[in-house]
Amino acid sequence: MPEFLIVSPFKWNGEIKQQGLITLTAEEAEPMVCSGSLVPVVDGLELSDSDQLFTLDELTGEMKPVSASELQTLVVDSVTAGKCVYVVAEGRTVEHNGKSFTERQFMLLAPEDAAPLIELGDVITMAQLAEIMRQAELAEDQQKADEEARLAEEKRKADEAARLAQEQKDNKRKAKGDAAQS
């Protein structure tokens, strides 16, 4: 489950959470992230080339890759601006305030602006992004495990075939030796 940094106190399961880290599901954390009480912890998030995320450079108007540390700064800055960070969904383009945002690009939106875009599937929350990346990592791990199992089975079959071939060879030698003694 994703971890979140407590930025301001909030009540959770009858307790006031004031500081530190808390582990919650994406759904549990979403209201507190949008209210600014929690910030998703993305430090150490490893983004492969296929997971590359982008933001809009305000000066040049160009898309630029976002590192994990830049992402953390973006998330913290959005909390102070009263907005949440959203990611444009795969295969989507979103027009907002005269700017065009394409897939995997971050957007800072007020929750009321984001709600219809989330409903349409045009943007996803940081919590949803974390879950998607976790699922992709699990799928990749499963694929690796399946490949290792396939290779181990191939090796077992090859070893068995070699053992049977050697056994046949030994049986022929033994049969020749038995025939020569008779």
Secondary structure, DSSP 8 states (H G I E B T S, - for coil): --EEEE-S-EEETTEEE-SSEEE--HHHHHHHHHHTSEEE--TT----GGG--EEE-TTT--EEE--HHHHHHHHHHHHHTT-EEEEE-TT-EEEETTEEEETTBEEEE-HHHHHHHHHHTSEEEHHHHHHHHHHHHHHHHHHHHHHHHHHHHHHHHHHHHHHHHHHHHHHHHHHHHHHHH-
